């Protein structure tokens, strides 16, 4: 987890860290999820982050300063959701644009490209509403209330 914290502090992606350290992205993902790292891997990370290797060997619970807080986890999840939404939106625009071009080249008398644009557009709109929490039917507060309800606790 400390690897993730150090990487995020520098604003690096996992791919950038992989290039700088010579460690595969898959290994970085495994280590960031709590997997063990070899001594050689730790040496590479220490060199890239310009820190002592002993700082990387600390247990996650021992170093409160470098631990990722729940607030940071939420922020990271939110940023991932936004990234996924924009990726979906860009894909939608490119594919639908291509469909309209194909439609106008092959049969300009009937515009059939509206149908996939509307169908897929509904999915994009739902993802936007979920990502930006326009409707908070199933927000984190709702989740907390449901957990407390299942555990038999009063709020």
N, C-alpha and C positions, 0 to 999 in steps of 0.2 A: 504494500500500500504506500510505503514511503517513496517508491519509484514513481508511482502515479502522481503523488503530491509534488515531487520535484519537477516532474515533466510538465505538469500543469502550471506551476509557478513560472516556468520559462516560456509557456505558451507553445510548446511543441506537441505535435501529433505523435502517435505511436510509430508511424512510418518515419517521421523525422528522427526520432530517437533511435530507431533501428538503423538508419543510415549512419548516424553519428557514432553509434556504439559497435556496430558490426554484429548485433544480436538480431535474430529474426523477430518479426512482428508477433508471431505466434508465441514465442518465448516471453516477450514483453507482456502480452495479454495474460498469459498464465501466471506470471509473477505478480502482476497488478491485481489479479484475483486472489492472491494469497498463496500461490505456489512457491516452492523452494527454488532458490537460485544457486548455481554452482559458484565456487570461489572465482573462477575466471570471468563469469558473467558479472559478478559483483565488482571485480576489478575494472571491467570495461565501463560499468555505470559510474563508478567512483571517478574514473578519468574524465568521462563526459561531463559529469555534474561538478567536477573540480572540488570534490569533498573527500574526506578520509573514508576508507572502506568500513571502519568500525561504525560509522553513522548509518550505513546501509544494513548492518547486521543486527541492529536493535529490533526487538520485538515490537509489533505495532502498538500494543497497549502501553509500552514503556515510555514512548515519546509523545506526549500529548500535543506538543507544538506541531509536529509533522503529521498527526493523524487527520484524516479527512472527516470533518464534522458532518452531522446530518443535514445541516443547512447547506454545506458545500455539495453534498450528495444530491440534494434536491435541485440545486442550481445546475449541476452537471446533467441531471436527468432532463431538466427543462431545456437546456441548450441542445441536448441530443434530440429531443422532440422537435425543436425548431429546425434543426438541421434536416431531420427526416422529412418534415413538412415541405421545406424549400426544395429538397431533392425531388420529392413527389410532384410538386408544382412545376418544376422545370421539365421533368419528364412528361407531364401532362401537356404542357404547352408545346413541346417539340413534337410529340406524337400526334396530337390533334392538329397542329399546323400541317404536318406531313399528310394527314388524312384529308384535310381540306384541299391541299395541292393535288393529291391523287384524284379527289372527287371532281375538281374543276377541269383536270386534264382528261379524265375518262368520260364523265357524264355531267356537263355543266347544267343540263336542264333540270336535274333532280339533285338537290343538296342533301345527301344522306349522311354527311359527316356531322350534322347537328346531333344525331342520335347518340353516337358514342361520346360526343363532347358533353352532352347533357348528363348521360349516365355516369361517366367518369367524373364529371364536374361535381356531381352530388357527393361522391366519395372524397374529393379534394376539399369541398366545403365542410364536410363532417370532420375531416382531419384538422382543418383550420380551427373549427369551433372547439375541438378537443384540446388542441395544442395551446391556443390562446385563452382557454377557459372562458369562452363567451357564455356558456351555459354550464353552471356548476352542479349538475345533477349528481355526478359521481366524483366530487372533488376529494381532496385529502381529508377535509373535515368530515365528509360523509363516511369515508373509509374508517376514520378513527371512531366515529360513533358506532359503526357496525361491529368493529372489533370489540369495543367496550360492551356492546349489547350481547355479543356472543360469549364474552367472558363473564357476563352477569354483573358487571360493574355499573354504578350510576355515574352519570356525567356531572 
